Amino acid sequence: MLKPSKRKINKVIIEIGHPNDVHQFKYLYSELLNSGIDVLFLVKKKDIVIELMDAYCLPYKVFAKTPSGFLRKVLSLPWFNFKYFLFARKFKPDIILSRNSPHSAHYAFFMGVSHFGFADTENSGFADRLAVPFIKYFFTSTSYLKSFPRYHFRYPGYIETWYLHPKRYKPNPDVLKMLEVKEGEKYFILRFVSWQAHHDRGLTGLTDEFKIRLVNLLQDYGKVFISSEKPLPTELERYRFSLPPQYMHDALYYASLFYGESATMASECAMLGTPAFFLDPRELGYIKEQQEKYGLVNYYKTDLNSLNASIEHIKKTFALYSLSNHYKEKALKMHNEIIDPVSFFLWLVIEFPTSMEKIIKNPEIIKSFK
């Protein structure tokens, strides 16, 4: 039996800097609200973040717009920190939740606010250097390849488990009508990124020639839909995914295959039991685990030999077995071995600091939140 918390948690700030953050925290927000806790999202305007915040009716204040280019990101930090401080100081949070963000980290450190930082990308070197020295509590997947100083806790699961755990997510079959896909018809989702993030410096993605080759292959098997951060070749524009972004997970659930440069979407497919082909020159712990331990992601580097091998793998995959049933069974096995992160972090926040004291003494308690 836990002792009563030493102080009541009344207000929580959640920082949003990426569309995936919106999904990660949306269910926790509802649970915190139902528990009588006031929540404010402080948002950096990036990609479709605002569209998702509005779609899910989440309360937010915009404190920054993510600039393009590494130098601009560095130079904008003091101004964005200042705006963050203004909003946060007025709200007076008891706890802050964020990815390893310098804005939340700096405010929490200097104002004496408890801060939980989350990470899943080992190559976020610049952001980590600015934030990590100021963060006390770190939470990552057990698959994370790095270690943080002080309190670093690992849970069996992934960022994508927060919103695609079977307890939280139910697919909407209406998406098939929206996509004009017939019953039993195969379709594929491709994702191409801009390679403009701070951790993508010096890297480039798939060439337009390869994208066209890929589409020509896949359209012989079914329909093709493309989500792209950057302009598409003219001949591929007609394949662009046109539904509002909140329907993407439903589209991924029913898709026959995903192929793309987004680690997040590849991991989402692992949660959903959809075959995923992920292309990136770098190694990510959670992708590695989802491939090697669960066989849910097929990872390839972006050199020509690897890309050609991925094409041959796709052809063999189509020939070997029923895609949907095979991968859905693998996903079910994985979900039986990981936790429901929303339940765990709800308890962590509501019972803080008693909950944290309990975890420090016995980190194995995290595994009980199925």
C-alpha positions, 0 to 999 in steps of 0.5 A: 500500500502506497503512502499518501503523496506529500503534495497534491499535483494540480497542474501539468504542462506538456510540451509538444514539438513534433506531431508524434508528441500529440499522439503520445500524450493525448490519452494521458491528457484525458486521464489526467483531466478525469483525475481533476488535474489541469493540463496545458500544452505548450506547442512548437508549431511544426508540420501538422502539429496545430492541425492535430491539436485542433482535431483532438480538441486539446488546450494549447498555447503556441510559444514557437514555430520551428525554423528551418536550418540548423543555425536558425534553430540555435539562434532562436533558442533564447527567444523561444525559451523566453516565450516558454517562460512567460506561458509557464510562469503564468500557469504555474505547473507542478510537473512538466512532461516533454521529450528531451527539450531544452525549453522544458528542461531549462524552465523546470531546472531554474524554477524548481519544477519536477520534469519528466523527459522522454527520448527514443532517438539516439542521434538527437545529439544537439538537442540532448546536449542542450537539455540533458544536463538540466533534466532529472528524470529520464524515461525511455524504452528498454530498447534505447541504446544510450544511458543518461546520468542520474535517474534513467528509467526504462519501460518495456514499450515504445513511444508509439505504445502510448497511443496504439496499445490495444487498450487505447486504440481501436481502428476505424474501418470507415477509412477504407471508404474514405480511401476508396479501397474495396474490400479485400483490395491491397493498398500501400502507404509510402512516407518520404521525409524532408531530412531537415530535422537537427538530427538529419544534418548531412543526410539525404533520403531516397532519390526521385528515381527510386521513388518512381521505381518503387511506385511502379512496382507496388501499383502492380499489386494494389493502390499506392498512397504517399505521405511526403514532407517534401515536393513529389515528382510530378508523376507521383503527385496523384498518389498523395495521401489526402485524408486529414492526418488524424486518419493516418493510423487507421489507414496504416492499420488496414494497409498491406504494407508500409515503406518509408523513411519515417521511423515513427510510422514504421514503429506505428506499423509494428504496433498495428501489425502492418508489415513495415519497411524502414529506410535510414542510414542510422541505427535506432534502438527501438527499430532494431528491437522491433526487427530482431525480437519481434520480426515486425520491421524490416530495416534497410540502409539507404545505399543502392545495394540495400534499397535493391535488397528491400525491393526483392524482399517486398516481392518475396513477402508478397509471394510467401504468406498472407501479410495481414494475419502473419504480422497481426499475430506478431504484434499481439505477441509483442503487446503481451510482453510490453506495458500500457505506458499511459497507465504507468505515467498516470500513476506516476504523476498522480502519486508523485513524489511517492511514486518516484520514490517507489520506482527509485527503490524498485524499478521493476514496479514499472513492468506491472502496468500491463 
